[in-house]
Amino acid sequence: MTCELKKAFIVENPDYGRSPLTGMTKQHYTELATYLLERAFTHVDSVETPMNFPQVPGKTYPQPGAPDWRYRAAEFEALERTFTLAGPLLHLNPDTTINGISLRKYYSLQFYRAFKQGHPNSIPWPETLPDSNYQFTCEFGGLFKTLLLMPDALWDGFTQQQKDEMAVTISKWAHHRTTQNNWRIFNIIALSFLDKYGYPIDKELLESHLLWVVSYHSGDGWYLEQTYNYYSISLFIVYTTIWNRTYGDEHYPEIAAIIEQSACKLMESITAFFGRNGFVNMWSRSICYRTWVSGAFPVGFMLKEKPALDAGWARRLCSGSLLQFVTRPDFYYNDIPSLGFYRRSEYMVQDYSCAGSPFLMFLPFICLALPDDSPFWTATENDGDWTTLGDHSKRTLLERPGLLLVNHGKTGTSEIVPGKVYYDDPNYSKLTYNTHFPWEDHDPDGGTAMEYCYRSLDPRDTRGDDVNFYLTGKKVANDASKNRFFTISQSMVYNGVRGNVLYRQAIMRRPPNNGVGYIIDLADITIPGGVIRVDRTRIAFEYELTLGHFGLPHVDGVPAKVIERPAQKAITASIAGRQIAMIIPHGWDSIEHKIHSSRNAEADNSTVIFARKKSLAKNPPMEITVTVMLHKTDDSAWTDEELAVVKSVEVRQLMPSGSPVGAYITLASGEQIEVDFKDIDGLRHC
């Protein structure tokens, strides 16, 4: 069945013997790769046609009036990233055709033209451009990662003369200037490929890049990128493990062993990032890459030693993450994966992406390079640790990157609770990210989902731009208008776990404007299907805060049903199959709800429930707010018992430790939890 007859992918003839949860086997992976390329090749008339997808309006490149090399970069990116699917198919069957076009002939011709100078579609050499970093470097890393693993997919089919001609351009970019951290991996891959096939390289440069990359390892199998994010998995683990097996083990065994050790460590926690059904979390930048983190699952079975990873569970999560998207008609835009998460969404994409960028999400298809007898293919699908969770919630703490992973057995969702966030970016700065409740964009009018939002009510100050104001009294660059906007945390720091309580700090204004007068000390207590937040505000002057729950999309235009329960200081909201509840036992003025437009990943409109608090004192005291935030993934009505999570709140001006303003929380079960912020400023890990 061709793509024209199917609005989205369907698993046909599922194998529920081998894969009782998704029906997906190796054959279905080849069918899915074929289906996705059939859609992509609706934009290709013949082997002569460059891979050139329609431009998408918005911030992505190339913008109107851009130089010619930006258009070449977009074409090359589309060519290379669709090869993420084509390469594995050609590895299995060199005679594969898509819509009547031979994949081998097509990609051989197009890559040859891209690398052979003089053709209209050839990519420029770096010395012909202003000295900078370019997207070409990134794509060279992606291409030669695939060809290192599966050279028979394309490289082996070129003549020696063709290889020699192409090697000139490859070498130019492999040796060119790169940017920090993860981009060095692209140069490493390209340089290693050249050396493997007998072309001269600067080996001192290669070794330097390798040492730089290894220096970013932070622990728990994680590497520092711009912050901690999915790049640590998809590039620092997936790309480098392929490099290990195809080049590093032979030429740089000591460095390869270090990389291997970190990959093995990552496998101990990788499953905790995914929901029970394999859903991937919408977190960190480059969201349109979606499932590229699932590439860690097949890589686990490329390691030298048996990974701490159940093979049947690994395939179940890998397949489930792909089905999360490819089965949805709204996932496709112009017949290819949209620039967004579930659908095209401008707010979550970056200006370094183009129409072809999302094809990197198919990095997991390196699994087709695994032999048929690999455990990844032979094991029976299962739900791993989820089978023993029941209604409990499992926490996995990654101390070094400052990440808490929570698997809620009650709801089947997985959460990422970040602790080390260096700037005000909703890709990273949300209090929690949930696999089944994707994050929403910031609302400057307050009530932003899963964020503390701050607004100054200090009559002297509206934006905090003038650090000297409080000493000089001069209203320099301060706008006296009362139409002030809410802002989200400017950074977040991780302060550790004590007594099963996760401590973090949200810094609401950056130095030098903030001093230490704009801090919210955060304490998270994980409970089944949610969290109890016990937070301490340390804000110096008049202010207003809102705290939002997850946003609920109005799927098919159907609004969320909101129920206010004043007697319980609670509010609930629900859509089909998903519900949220917020209870405010202490410290908040009100609990509200609002409808957002153009901020949600799934629908044009969404509903957010949130708490609000104002302090109009010139010198506000430190105060404790207690908030219960629950979620469900069914349609059962909220019971009074479910909402009565907190039995009592006792705020102490001085805790027994000597720390000011803490609390004892007594749960309905009778369990008492101490929240003590002692020495929290000295426990910061950034």
LUMNU-506470 format. One record per residue (C-alpha): residue in one letter; x, y, z. Coordinates in steps of 0.02 Angstrom, whole numbers, padded with zeros to 5 digits, always signed. Example, Ala and Ser with C-alpha at 12.3 -4.5 7.8 and 13.67 -1.06 7.14 Angstrom:
! LUMNU-506470
a+00615-00225+00390
s+00684-00053+00357
END
This chain:
! LUMNU-506470
m+00000+00000+00000
t+00074+00168-00049
c+00080+00325+00055
e-00058+00402-00050
l-00179+00273+00019
k-00132+00291+00202
k-00144+00449+00304
a-00026+00374+00433
f+00071+00214+00463
i-00022+00057+00510
v+00061-00099+00579
e-00003-00228+00455
n+00000-00413+00499
p+00067-00379+00675
d+00164-00519+00758
y+00088-00528+00931
g+00184-00685+00970
r+00356-00605+00962
s+00291-00429+01000
p+00132-00442+01104
l+00130-00256+01145
t+00164-00170+00977
g+00163-00310+00848
m+00326-00238+00777
t+00465-00352+00715
k+00615-00321+00603
q+00502-00340+00451
h+00388-00203+00516
y+00537-00088+00540
t+00581-00111+00356
e+00399-00078+00310
l+00396+00080+00414
a+00560+00144+00339
t+00490+00108+00166
y+00327+00198+00206
l+00416+00353+00270
l+00528+00361+00117
e+00378+00338+00002
r+00306+00496+00076
a+00472+00588+00062
f+00495+00534-00118
t+00331+00615-00169
h+00448+00765-00187
v+00569+00669-00300
d+00526+00641-00484
s+00680+00541-00535
v+00860+00501-00488
e+00904+00673-00559
t+00793+00768-00436
p+00882+00840-00282
m+00806+00806-00111
n+00722+00973-00095
f+00571+00984+00021
p+00451+01133+00020
q+00509+01271+00135
v+00409+01293+00294
p+00353+01470+00340
g+00424+01534+00503
k+00594+01545+00584
t+00677+01394+00503
y+00805+01406+00365
p+00830+01451+00224
q+00746+01619+00244
p+00696+01720+00089
g+00848+01807+00018
a+00970+01688+00101
p+01134+01655+00009
d+01143+01507-00108
w+01246+01402+00013
r+01100+01402+00136
y+00991+01320+00003
r+01129+01194-00032
a+01138+01159+00155
a+00951+01126+00164
e+00959+01007+00017
f+01111+00917+00089
e+01028+00903+00259
a+00872+00827+00181
l+00979+00707+00079
e+01085+00651+00225
r+00945+00636+00352
t+00830+00537+00238
f+00980+00422+00215
t+00954+00380+00399
l+00811+00273+00330
a+00881+00232+00159
g+01050+00172+00220
p+00980+00031+00329
l+00860-00022+00191
l+01003-00031+00066
h+01106-00128+00192
l+00969-00260+00194
n+00928-00252+00009
p+01036-00155-00116
d+00897-00169-00246
t+00770-00073-00141
t+00661+00046-00242
i+00546+00184-00181
n+00405+00242-00294
g+00496+00160-00439
i+00664+00244-00403
s+00817+00141-00358
l+00877+00202-00189
r+01055+00149-00226
k+01061+00244-00390
y+00976+00395-00316
y+01086+00419-00162
s+01245+00371-00255
l+01213+00503-00386
q+01156+00638-00265
f+01299+00616-00142
y+01425+00609-00285
r+01356+00771-00355
a+01358+00851-00183
f+01542+00810-00157
k+01608+00829-00335
q+01645+01012-00365
g+01569+01094-00518
h+01391+01026-00514
p+01251+01150-00474
n+01206+01044-00321
s+01383+01028-00254
i+01412+01094-00080
p+01541+01233-00061
w+01712+01210+00014
p+01734+01299+00181
e+01871+01414+00117
t+01746+01490-00006
l+01635+01546+00139
p+01661+01669+00282
d+01761+01583+00420
s+01627+01507+00530
n+01538+01346+00575
y+01412+01274+00452
q+01274+01145+00447
f+01375+01042+00323
t+01489+00983+00463
c+01342+00913+00559
e+01278+00817+00409
f+01450+00744+00371
g+01448+00669+00545
g+01276+00594+00517
l+01318+00523+00346
f+01483+00442+00393
k+01413+00374+00555
t+01293+00274+00444
l+01428+00226+00319
l+01551+00174+00454
l+01418+00054+00518
m+01350+00001+00348
p+01478+00038+00211
d+01391-00085+00096
a+01240+00030+00094
l+01329+00150-00025
w+01516+00177-00009
d+01567+00006-00073
g+01473+00039-00234
f+01575+00191-00288
t+01725+00171-00404
q+01895+00214-00334
q+01900+00369-00443
q+01733+00427-00376
k+01791+00398-00197
d+01950+00496-00228
e+01853+00641-00304
m+01730+00645-00159
a+01865+00628-00027
v+01929+00802-00067
t+01768+00885-00010
i+01748+00765+00136
s+01923+00808+00197
k+01894+00995+00179
w+01746+00987+00299
a+01818+00853+00413
h+01967+00965+00449
h+01868+01127+00458
r+01831+01231+00611
t+01700+01155+00724
t+01602+01220+00873
q+01607+01162+01053
n+01561+00994+01128
n+01443+00885+01024
w+01497+00953+00855
r+01672+00885+00880
i+01594+00713+00861
f+01548+00755+00681
n+01729+00796+00640
i+01787+00640+00731
i+01670+00531+00627
a+01720+00609+00461
l+01907+00607+00498
s+01898+00427+00556
f+01804+00376+00399
l+01937+00453+00289
d+02077+00369+00385
k+01987+00201+00382
y+01982+00207+00193
g+02161+00261+00167
y+02150+00450+00149
p+02273+00564+00242
i+02209+00657+00395
d+02278+00765+00535
k+02286+00634+00672
e+02337+00761+00804
l+02176+00855+00766
l+02075+00694+00779
e+02151+00651+00946
s+02122+00827+01010
h+01938+00817+00965
l+01926+00648+01052
l+02003+00714+01213
w+01889+00865+01210
v+01736+00752+01193
v+01789+00637+01334
s+01821+00789+01444
y+01635+00830+01441
h+01587+00668+01528
s+01502+00715+01690
g+01450+00548+01763
d+01301+00429+01756
g+01339+00406+01570
w+01301+00589+01537
y+01399+00725+01448
l+01385+00913+01464
e+01315+00993+01307
q+01249+01173+01314
t+01158+01103+01464
y+01109+00923+01499
n+00993+00859+01363
y+00956+00722+01237
y+01114+00762+01139
s+01207+00672+01278
i+01119+00511+01229
s+01099+00526+01041
l+01269+00596+00996
f+01386+00565+01142
i+01327+00385+01162
v+01248+00327+00998
y+01371+00406+00876
t+01525+00367+00981
t+01476+00185+01010
i+01463+00161+00822
w+01634+00246+00809
n+01702+00126+00941
r+01650-00030+00848
t+01702+00029+00675
y+01861+00127+00709
g+01900+00174+00889
d+01928+00000+00959
e+02069-00026+00834
h+02150+00145+00828
y+02113+00226+00998
p+02074+00081+01116
e+02101+00180+01277
i+01981+00317+01227
a+01858+00189+01157
a+01860+00099+01325
i+01814+00261+01415
i+01671+00291+01296
e+01615+00110+01315
q+01610+00128+01504
s+01498+00281+01496
a+01381+00196+01371
c+01364+00046+01486
k+01322+00162+01629
l+01189+00251+01527
m+01103+00085+01490
e+01065+00067+01675
s+00942+00212+01670
i+00890+00237+01488
t+00724+00145+01508
a+00669+00267+01644
f+00655+00407+01515
f+00509+00322+01426
g+00327+00295+01471
r+00255+00121+01491
n+00196+00121+01310
g+00362+00187+01247
f+00313+00370+01237
v+00462+00487+01229
n+00463+00647+01330
m+00455+00817+01245
w+00609+00890+01328
s+00765+00990+01280
r+00794+01082+01116
s+00784+01007+00940
i+00615+00936+00986
c+00578+00892+00804
y+00708+00753+00822
r+00585+00666+00939
t+00636+00483+00941
w+00822+00501+00907
v+00853+00456+01091
s+00778+00284+01054
g+00936+00251+00953
a+01013+00205+01121
f+00914+00043+01122
p+00994-00043+00970
v+01163+00032+01019
g+01148-00061+01184
f+01166-00221+01086
m+01322-00158+00997
l+01417-00148+01162
k+01554-00274+01199
e+01471-00334+01358
k+01289-00380+01384
p+01202-00217+01430
a+01100-00187+01587
l+00952-00184+01471
d+00815-00312+01441
a+00810-00343+01253
g+00621-00370+01243
w+00589-00212+01343
a+00713-00114+01238
r+00625-00160+01076
r+00455-00127+01153
l+00508+00050+01203
c+00596+00083+01038
s+00444+00027+00937
g+00322+00117+01050
s+00415+00282+01033
l+00408+00272+00843
l+00224+00224+00843
q+00189+00372+00957
f+00214+00483+00804
v+00207+00390+00639
t+00029+00328+00670
r-00039+00507+00685
p-00098+00596+00526
d-00058+00767+00603
f+00124+00715+00621
y+00150+00738+00433
y+00166+00907+00347
n+00198+00912+00160
d+00203+00721+00171
i+00356+00721+00286
p+00379+00733+00475
s+00325+00904+00534
l+00433+01034+00619
g+00358+01010+00790
f+00316+00869+00908
y+00147+00794+00867
r+00113+00922+00732
r+00190+01077+00657
s+00221+01202+00796
e+00326+01357+00772
y+00360+01393+00956
m+00462+01235+00986
v+00580+01237+00836
q+00747+01324+00815
d+00814+01430+00674
y+00950+01303+00635
s+00818+01178+00575
c+00748+01157+00400
a+00609+01052+00324
g+00719+00897+00316
s+00786+00909+00494
p+00656+00796+00577
f+00720+00643+00484
l+00857+00630+00616
m+00719+00560+00726
f+00741+00396+00632
l+00913+00365+00708
p+00839+00207+00792
f+00836+00124+00621
i+01019+00080+00647
c+00935-00071+00727
l+00922-00142+00550
a+01111-00163+00555
l+01092-00287+00699
p+01092-00468+00640
d+00932-00569+00642
d+00993-00668+00792
s+01026-00513+00898
p+00930-00516+01063
f+00854-00351+01008
w+00757-00450+00876
t+00737-00621+00955
a+00676-00573+01129
t+00490-00566+01166
e+00423-00392+01200
n+00386-00352+01382
d+00352-00204+01496
g+00506-00226+01604
d+00499-00140+01773
w+00323-00076+01742
t+00254-00250+01776
t+00304-00238+01960
l+00267-00055+01994
g+00081-00072+02026
d+00017+00098+02083
h+00186+00149+02152
s+00308+00274+02077
k+00490+00231+02044
r+00622+00367+02057
t+00790+00359+01969
l+00912+00493+02022
l+01053+00544+01906
e+01154+00649+02026
r+01286+00714+01905
p+01171+00789+01771
g+01048+00835+01909
l+00901+00739+01837
l+00766+00647+01931
l+00669+00521+01826
v+00500+00465+01891
n+00400+00318+01823
h+00220+00324+01885
g+00150+00149+01890
k-00023+00220+01925
t-00029+00317+01760
g+00104+00238+01648
t+00189+00405+01625
s+00372+00449+01643
e+00436+00616+01704
i+00598+00712+01691
v+00628+00832+01835
p+00777+00942+01787
g+00894+01021+01912
k+01033+01106+01813
v+00961+01237+01695
y+01070+01381+01641
y+00948+01498+01555
d+00764+01542+01535
d+00715+01418+01401
p+00553+01316+01415
n+00643+01173+01329
y+00735+01151+01494
s+00659+01263+01628
k+00493+01176+01665
l+00475+01106+01839
t+00429+00936+01767
y+00415+00858+01593
n+00288+00717+01569
t+00280+00594+01424
h+00091+00607+01410
f+00069+00793+01447
p+00189+00884+01327
w+00244+01056+01383
e+00167+01220+01329
d+00246+01384+01279
h+00261+01526+01404
d+00115+01644+01432
p+00180+01818+01478
d+00012+01854+01560
g+00043+01719+01690
g-00025+01545+01717
t+00110+01461+01612
a+00100+01272+01619
m+00221+01186+01739
e+00317+01345+01779
y+00331+01470+01917
c+00295+01639+01837
y+00352+01797+01923
r+00296+01978+01905
s+00367+02124+02003
l+00237+02232+02090
d+00371+02347+02160
p+00310+02521+02107
r+00490+02575+02080
d+00534+02434+01961
t+00451+02353+01813
r+00588+02257+01725
g+00737+02244+01841
d+00851+02317+01707
d+00936+02447+01813
v+01048+02367+01943
n+01094+02538+02013
f+00916+02594+02044
y+00904+02531+02222
l+01060+02627+02270
t+01038+02785+02167
g+00849+02807+02158
k+00864+02850+01974
k+00730+02773+01864
v+00849+02735+01722
a+00765+02641+01579
n+00620+02592+01693
d+00448+02596+01615
a+00316+02656+01736
s+00177+02565+01645
k+00077+02444+01752
n+00062+02321+01608
r+00205+02216+01667
f+00232+02041+01601
f+00268+01880+01694
t+00435+01796+01671
i+00491+01617+01703
s+00643+01564+01803
q+00805+01628+01729
s+00900+01474+01788
m+00880+01325+01903
v+01005+01242+02018
y+01010+01069+02093
n+01032+01054+02281
g+01022+00867+02309
v+00904+00743+02390
r+00876+00728+02577
g+00747+00614+02656
n+00672+00571+02484
v+00641+00757+02454
l+00718+00833+02298
y+00784+01008+02326
r+00810+01135+02187
q+00808+01324+02171
a+00721+01429+02039
i+00816+01592+02012
m+00686+01716+01952
r+00809+01854+01907
r+00988+01841+01851
p+01135+01929+01935
p+01176+02068+01951
n+00993+02118+01956
n+00939+01989+02081
g+01069+01981+02216
v+00990+01845+02321
g+00819+01924+02326
y+00727+01829+02190
i+00740+01646+02238
i+00608+01511+02255
d+00675+01362+02352
l+00593+01206+02282
a+00554+01043+02370
d+00476+00899+02272
i+00393+00751+02360
t+00349+00615+02236
i+00182+00528+02264
p+00088+00402+02154
g+00027+00496+02001
g+00098+00663+02050
v+00199+00773+02166
i+00179+00876+02323
r+00271+01041+02305
v+00330+01124+02466
d+00416+01283+02409
r+00490+01431+02501
t+00482+01604+02423
r+00626+01721+02457
i+00577+01872+02353
a+00634+02040+02416
f+00501+02163+02357
e+00318+02166+02306
y+00278+02024+02187
e+00150+01910+02107
l+00173+01725+02068
t+00077+01594+01971
l+00112+01408+01967
g+00036+01308+01825
h-00005+01124+01804
f+00013+01027+01641
g-00086+01100+01496
l-00230+00999+01424
p-00252+01011+01235
h-00424+01038+01159
v-00410+00886+01045
d-00525+00903+00893
g-00581+01069+00966
v-00663+00991+01119
p-00624+01099+01273
a-00568+01028+01438
k-00698+01003+01574
v-00652+01105+01727
i-00726+01075+01900
e-00691+01190+02047
r-00698+01111+02221
p-00683+01258+02344
a-00712+01153+02499
q-00555+01053+02457
k-00457+01202+02390
a-00446+01104+02229
i-00481+01116+02044
t-00483+00976+01914
a-00480+00976+01725
s-00505+00832+01605
i-00504+00781+01422
a-00532+00608+01351
g-00402+00492+01427
r-00309+00626+01526
q-00346+00724+01684
i-00257+00839+01805
a-00295+00902+01979
m-00219+01040+02085
i-00245+01062+02272
i-00176+01210+02371
p-00170+01162+02556
h-00064+01311+02609
g+00004+01480+02558
w-00089+01521+02396
d-00220+01658+02372
s-00323+01575+02237
i-00334+01434+02111
e-00389+01474+01934
h-00396+01413+01755
k-00377+01492+01583
i-00377+01445+01400
h-00218+01465+01300
s-00206+01487+01112
s-00061+01428+01003
r+00043+01367+01149
n+00009+01180+01154
a+00100+01040+01059
e-00060+00948+01012
a-00199+01074+00983
d-00232+01257+00943
n-00312+01287+01113
s-00279+01214+01284
t-00332+01232+01464
v-00213+01266+01609
i-00258+01263+01793
f-00145+01364+01906
a-00121+01442+02078
r-00094+01628+02110
k-00013+01725+02250
k+00022+01910+02281
s+00128+01994+02412
l+00109+02184+02425
a+00222+02210+02576
k+00373+02320+02543
n+00479+02190+02632
p+00389+02024+02606
p+00425+01883+02729
m+00487+01713+02676
e+00335+01603+02651
i+00293+01421+02618
t+00172+01368+02481
v+00109+01189+02474
t+00036+01124+02311
v-00023+00950+02263
m-00016+00916+02075
l-00094+00753+02014
h-00125+00676+01844
k-00220+00528+01771
t-00222+00437+01606
d-00400+00373+01616
d-00576+00444+01628
s-00620+00395+01806
a-00692+00533+01915
w-00582+00610+02048
t-00634+00549+02220
d-00624+00649+02381
e-00498+00522+02444
e-00384+00548+02293
l-00383+00736+02320
a-00357+00725+02509
v-00173+00684+02492
v-00112+00806+02625
k-00188+00789+02798
s-00098+00936+02879
v+00038+01066+02854
e+00143+01130+02998
v+00254+01277+02953
r+00398+01312+03072
q+00485+01480+03079
l+00639+01387+03139
m+00670+01204+03106
p+00762+01097+03235
s+00916+01109+03122
g+00917+01298+03144
s+00858+01329+02967
p+00722+01462+02948
v+00549+01431+02875
g+00524+01247+02840
a+00378+01129+02858
y+00313+00961+02913
i+00189+00882+02793
t+00076+00745+02858
l-00001+00636+02724
a-00172+00554+02729
s-00081+00390+02761
g-00009+00462+02921
e+00168+00476+02852
q+00257+00636+02902
i+00386+00717+02788
e+00509+00851+02843
v+00553+00989+02721
d+00707+01079+02785
f+00801+01202+02675
k+00956+01205+02786
d+01111+01268+02696
i+01022+01255+02528
d+01124+01397+02453
g+01285+01306+02495
l+01222+01145+02417
r+01201+01217+02242
h+01259+01111+02097
c+01248+01201+01930
END
